[in-house]
Amino acid sequence: MRSLLIPLIVLGLPLAEIAGFVVVGREIGLLMTLLLVLASAFVGIFLLRVQGFTVIRRMQQATQAGRDPGGEVLGGALLVVAAILLVIPGFVSDVIGLLLFLPFVRDAVAAFLRRRMTIVTAASQPRWQHREDPRDPRPSPGVIDLDEGEFSRTDDEDPQGTEDRQRR
């Protein structure tokens, strides 16, 4: 049954969009239909900008508080999908896009998706630490740990060492 769902959506959505254009065009006229499609694209871009900054701020707050920002990331991804649906010409996609811009609908879709998928996050520490923090047991990226046989030391003031190196 799932294998039939995707082809039906791929074939059915364009047909529904064409039918929507015909019905709306017959009711309000061609020029108003085209203006309505352009207006929905501008609304999609505007809403993405306004709500996108809100989602970014919530992701930053969750990260600073030490919580997993996975829910905010999923909400941001759904906002991008909603904006794309509004920019795509068509009335069916516009309705779906406008519904996804509503926070309670977006949260319901995100909860549905979370039940169906596994979100894996990797974090080395619950909070960010400065690279030079002495409490950090990991060496900084600038430190390379070598054994005695893996390096040689040269001093500019020692001409003997330089000659020995050139002979090798």
Secondary structure, 3 states (H helix, E strand, C coil): CHHHHHHHHHHHHHHHHHHHHHHHHHHHCHHHHHHHHHHHHHHHHHHHHHHHHHHHHHHHHHHHCCCCCHHHHHHHHHHHHHHHHHHCCCHHHHHHHHHHHCHHHHHHHHHHHHHHCCCCCCCCCCCCCCCCCCCCCCCCCCCCCCCHHHCCCCCCCCHHHHHHHHHC
